């Protein structure tokens, strides 16, 4: 009796593998400092859900009294069948993710942290943010070719935008069964941007192109422009893609609190304590979705493979479009900044800055790369809106 009540009696090799995976993510976050604010809680969530008999973590109780001690891919169906969450994370998951609240809270915080000034100073960089979404649609069609349904392919494709909250929000709406795989892939590859992007950028550019010097001087952006920008983007995107309004609205609300000049306390709170709390819950809950019985399957592993392909195509799309722009611009831009069109803010911009310094020590590309980086966030939200409008 004593042995049956202990989790050791139910421990399988699948659980052991996932416990190792959780430990590896924690190691990468702490030792390698790869997106530690995300990988550490995600890794810990994976460990929590893969300890057998952890009813108090992700447990669901069905009307017949049956208790499920992990969250399988069919959690919406469990709720519809009268399942009642009895674990502390399953309760947070039902409302925070089922209602889409936690990703939206994240967007308010991200908006409050984002400086759109460099992008406002030269709006043409919106094109680079749009071009980088090539990875989203490339992965979408590849997923269709591999047998995923259209809603599932949308959820896989959005990984290419390198935007974790958007990936989580879209997947919970279209294919909640894939949430663990898509979210883990998105956040893992975001952390690995310094490894994924440099070889692709070098392959897509010549040494002379990487040396192109860009003056660090930026046009001064007025407070009026900064205030009008989030309102204008909300209205335009909301009218074009109403399904994207919750995401873009929360994102731009956070930014308006930052730039208005009269809501400094709210802006500081949203970009500090508020987003930190949302990040903890998002990370742990995403990790807790990765139960061994629902993750160690061919489909999640294919999603991981498609995720890195999506990142590669997004990087290629941004760089190639930057080279295309140079055919028409008098003042040439360094094509490497096109790689920052993915939404991995500011990691992708830092990668471009590092490569630019290696090619030309006089180059300071960070502020230039931040422009398509910020545009990429809006571009990924727009892509998610397109998927929601067509499929949702």
C-alpha positions in Angstrom: 0.0 0.0 0.0 2.8 2.4 0.9 4.6 1.8 -2.3 1.4 2.3 -4.4 0.9 5.7 -2.8 4.3 6.9 -3.7 5.1 8.4 -7.2 8.1 6.1 -7.6 5.7 3.2 -8.3 4.3 5.0 -11.4 7.5 6.6 -12.7 8.2 5.6 -16.3 11.0 6.2 -18.7 8.9 8.9 -20.4 8.6 10.7 -17.1 12.4 10.5 -16.6 13.1 11.9 -20.1 10.8 14.9 -19.5 12.4 15.5 -16.0 15.7 15.6 -17.8 14.3 18.0 -20.4 13.0 20.3 -17.6 16.4 20.2 -16.0 18.2 21.1 -19.2 15.9 24.1 -19.8 16.6 25.3 -16.2 20.4 24.8 -16.9 20.3 26.8 -20.1 18.4 29.6 -18.4 20.8 29.8 -15.4 24.2 28.7 -16.7 23.9 30.0 -20.3 21.5 32.9 -19.5 19.3 31.9 -22.5 16.0 33.8 -21.8 16.2 32.8 -18.1 13.0 34.6 -17.2 11.2 32.2 -19.5 13.2 29.0 -19.6 13.6 28.6 -15.8 9.8 28.7 -15.0 9.1 26.6 -18.1 11.6 24.0 -17.1 10.3 23.9 -13.5 6.7 23.5 -14.8 7.9 20.5 -16.9 9.3 18.9 -13.8 6.1 19.6 -11.8 3.8 17.9 -14.3 6.0 14.9 -14.8 6.0 13.8 -11.2 3.4 11.0 -11.0 0.3 11.4 -8.8 0.8 15.2 -8.6 -3.0 15.8 -8.4 -2.5 19.1 -6.6 -0.6 20.6 -9.6 -2.5 19.8 -12.8 -5.3 17.5 -11.6 -8.8 17.4 -13.1 -11.7 15.6 -11.5 -14.4 14.2 -13.8 -18.1 13.9 -12.9 -17.7 10.2 -12.2 -15.0 10.9 -9.6 -12.1 9.9 -11.9 -9.0 12.1 -11.3 -6.5 12.9 -14.1 -3.2 13.9 -12.7 -1.8 15.6 -15.8 -3.2 17.9 -18.4 -3.6 16.0 -21.6 -4.1 17.7 -25.0 -7.8 17.4 -24.7 -8.3 19.8 -21.7 -11.1 21.8 -23.5 -13.1 18.6 -23.9 -12.5 17.7 -20.3 -14.0 21.1 -19.3 -17.0 20.5 -21.6 -17.6 17.1 -20.1 -17.8 18.6 -16.6 -14.2 18.2 -15.5 -13.3 20.3 -12.5 -9.7 21.6 -12.0 -8.4 20.6 -8.6 -4.7 21.5 -9.0 -3.4 25.0 -8.4 -1.9 25.2 -11.9 -4.8 23.6 -13.6 -7.1 26.3 -12.1 -4.7 29.0 -13.3 -4.6 27.3 -16.7 -8.3 27.0 -17.1 -8.9 30.7 -16.7 -5.5 32.2 -17.6 -5.2 30.3 -20.8 -8.7 29.0 -21.5 -9.9 32.6 -21.4 -6.7 33.9 -23.1 -6.0 36.3 -20.2 -2.3 35.6 -19.4 -1.0 36.1 -23.0 -3.0 39.4 -23.1 -1.5 40.5 -19.8 1.9 39.8 -21.3 1.2 42.0 -24.2 0.3 44.9 -21.9 3.6 44.5 -20.2 5.6 44.1 -23.5 3.9 47.2 -24.9 5.0 49.2 -21.8 8.6 48.0 -22.3 8.8 48.8 -26.1 10.2 52.0 -27.5 8.7 52.6 -30.9 10.7 55.9 -31.3 13.3 54.5 -33.8 10.6 52.9 -35.9 8.5 56.0 -35.9 11.5 58.0 -37.0 11.7 55.9 -40.2 8.5 54.0 -40.9 9.9 52.3 -44.0 11.3 49.6 -41.6 7.8 48.3 -41.2 8.5 46.5 -44.5 11.3 44.5 -43.0 9.1 43.5 -40.1 6.5 42.3 -42.6 9.1 40.5 -44.8 10.3 38.5 -41.8 6.8 37.0 -41.5 7.7 34.9 -44.5 8.8 32.3 -42.0 5.3 32.1 -40.6 3.7 31.3 -43.9 6.5 29.0 -45.0 6.1 26.9 -41.9 2.3 27.0 -42.3 2.4 25.4 -45.8 5.0 22.9 -44.7 2.8 21.9 -41.7 -0.1 21.4 -44.1 2.1 19.2 -46.3 3.0 17.1 -43.3 -0.6 16.3 -42.6 -1.5 18.9 -39.9 -5.0 20.4 -40.1 -5.4 24.0 -41.1 -5.9 25.3 -37.5 -2.9 23.2 -36.4 -0.8 24.5 -39.3 -1.6 28.1 -38.2 -0.5 27.4 -34.7 2.8 25.8 -36.0 3.4 28.6 -38.5 3.2 31.4 -36.0 6.3 30.0 -34.3 8.2 31.7 -37.1 7.2 35.1 -35.7 9.4 34.4 -32.7 6.7 35.9 -30.4 5.9 33.6 -27.5 2.7 35.3 -26.2 1.2 35.5 -29.7 2.0 31.8 -30.2 0.3 30.9 -26.9 -2.7 33.1 -27.6 -3.2 31.8 -31.2 -2.7 28.1 -30.2 -5.2 28.3 -27.3 -7.8 29.6 -29.8 -7.1 27.3 -32.7 -5.3 24.1 -31.6 -5.1 23.9 -27.8 -3.8 20.4 -28.0 -0.6 21.7 -29.5 0.1 24.3 -26.9 2.9 22.5 -25.1 4.8 21.8 -28.3 4.3 25.2 -30.0 5.0 27.3 -26.9 8.1 25.3 -25.9 9.4 25.5 -29.5 8.8 29.2 -29.7 10.5 30.1 -26.4 13.3 27.7 -26.9 14.2 29.0 -30.3 13.8 32.6 -29.1 16.5 31.8 -26.6 18.6 30.2 -29.3 18.5 33.1 -31.7 22.2 33.8 -31.1 22.9 30.3 -32.4 20.3 30.1 -35.2 20.6 33.4 -36.9 24.4 34.1 -37.4 25.1 31.2 -39.8 22.0 32.1 -41.9 22.9 35.8 -42.0 26.5 35.0 -43.1 25.2 32.7 -45.8 22.8 35.3 -47.1 25.2 38.2 -47.2 28.6 39.0 -48.5 31.4 40.3 -46.4 31.1 43.7 -48.1 27.4 43.9 -47.4 28.0 43.1 -43.7 30.5 46.0 -43.6 28.0 48.6 -44.8 28.2 51.5 -42.4 25.0 53.1 -41.1 25.1 56.4 -39.2 23.8 56.0 -35.6 22.1 59.4 -35.8 18.3 59.1 -35.5 15.6 61.8 -36.1 14.2 63.2 -32.9 10.6 61.8 -32.4 8.2 64.2 -30.7 5.9 63.2 -27.8 2.9 63.9 -30.0 4.1 61.3 -32.5 4.7 58.8 -29.7 1.2 59.2 -28.3 -0.5 59.1 -31.7 1.3 56.0 -32.8 -0.3 53.4 -30.5 -3.7 54.8 -31.0 -3.3 54.9 -34.8 -1.9 51.3 -35.0 -4.8 50.0 -32.8 -7.4 51.7 -35.1 -5.8 50.6 -38.4 -5.0 47.0 -37.4 -8.4 46.7 -35.6 -10.3 47.8 -38.7 -8.2 45.6 -41.0 -8.1 42.6 -38.7 -10.8 42.7 -36.0 -9.7 39.3 -34.7 -6.3 40.7 -33.8 -7.8 43.6 -31.8 -7.4 42.0 -28.3 -3.7 41.4 -28.9 -2.8 44.6 -30.6 -5.1 46.6 -28.2 -3.4 45.3 -25.1 0.0 45.8 -26.8 -0.6 49.4 -27.7 -2.4 50.1 -24.4 0.8 49.2 -22.6 2.8 51.4 -24.9 0.4 54.4 -24.5 0.9 54.1 -20.7 4.6 54.3 -21.3 4.6 57.4 -23.6 1.7 59.5 -22.4 3.7 61.3 -19.8 0.8 61.3 -17.3 0.6 57.5 -16.5 4.2 56.9 -15.6 3.3 54.9 -12.5 1.1 52.6 -14.5 3.7 52.2 -17.2 6.4 51.3 -14.7 4.1 48.8 -13.0 3.1 47.2 -16.3 6.7 46.9 -17.5 7.9 45.7 -14.1 6.0 43.8 -11.4 2.9 43.2 -13.6 4.7 41.5 -16.5 7.0 39.6 -14.1 4.0 38.0 -12.4 2.4 37.2 -15.8 5.7 35.7 -17.0 6.0 33.4 -14.0 2.4 32.1 -14.5 2.8 31.8 -18.3 6.2 30.0 -18.0 5.2 27.5 -15.4 1.8 26.8 -17.0 3.4 26.3 -20.4 5.9 23.9 -18.9 3.1 22.1 -17.0 1.4 21.4 -20.2 4.3 19.2 -21.4 3.3 15.9 -19.8 5.3 12.9 -21.0 2.3 11.0 -22.2 1.2 13.8 -24.5 4.6 15.2 -25.6 6.9 12.3 -26.5 5.0 11.7 -29.7 5.8 12.2 -33.4 3.6 15.3 -33.8 5.3 17.4 -31.1 8.7 16.4 -32.4 7.7 17.5 -35.9 6.6 20.8 -34.5 10.0 21.3 -33.0 11.6 20.6 -36.4 9.2 23.0 -38.2 9.9 25.6 -35.6 13.6 25.9 -36.4 12.7 25.9 -40.2 10.3 28.8 -39.5 13.0 30.8 -37.8 15.4 30.2 -40.6 12.9 31.3 -43.3 12.0 34.4 -41.2 15.6 35.4 -41.0 16.1 34.8 -44.7 13.0 36.7 -45.7 14.1 39.8 -43.7 17.6 39.8 -45.1 16.5 39.2 -48.7 14.0 42.0 -48.5 16.6 44.4 -47.1 18.8 43.6 -50.1 15.9 44.3 -52.3 15.3 47.7 -50.7 18.9 48.6 -51.3 18.2 48.5 -55.1 15.9 51.5 -54.6 17.4 53.4 -51.6 20.0 56.1 -52.1 21.4 55.6 -48.6 22.1 51.9 -48.4 21.1 49.9 -45.4 23.1 47.0 -43.9 21.0 44.0 -45.1 21.7 42.2 -41.8 19.2 44.4 -40.0 16.5 42.6 -42.0 17.1 39.5 -39.8 15.9 41.6 -36.8 12.4 41.6 -38.4 11.5 38.6 -36.2 9.8 39.5 -32.9 12.6 38.3 -30.6 13.1 41.7 -29.0 15.8 42.7 -28.4 17.8 39.4 -28.9 17.7 39.5 -32.7 18.8 43.2 -32.7 21.7 42.3 -30.5 22.7 39.5 -32.9 22.8 42.0 -35.7 24.8 44.5 -33.6 27.4 41.8 -32.8 27.8 40.7 -36.4 28.0 44.3 -37.6 30.8 45.0 -35.1 32.7 41.9 -36.3 32.5 43.0 -39.9 33.1 46.8 -39.3 34.2 48.0 -35.8 32.8 51.4 -36.7 29.3 50.1 -37.2 26.7 50.5 -34.5 23.6 48.8 -35.8 21.6 48.2 -32.6 19.3 51.2 -33.0 18.8 50.5 -36.6 18.0 46.8 -35.9 15.5 47.7 -33.2 13.3 49.3 -35.8 12.4 46.1 -37.8 12.5 44.3 -34.4 9.6 46.4 -33.1 7.9 46.2 -36.5 8.2 42.4 -36.4 6.1 42.3 -33.2 3.3 44.1 -35.0 3.8 42.0 -38.1 3.4 38.7 -36.1 0.3 40.0 -34.4 -1.1 40.9 -37.8 -0.3 37.4 -39.0 -2.1 35.9 -36.1 -5.0 38.1 -36.9 -5.1 36.8 -40.4 -5.1 33.2 -39.2 -7.9 34.0 -36.6 -10.0 35.8 -39.3 -9.7 33.0 -41.8 -9.8 30.0 -39.5 -11.0 31.0 -36.1 
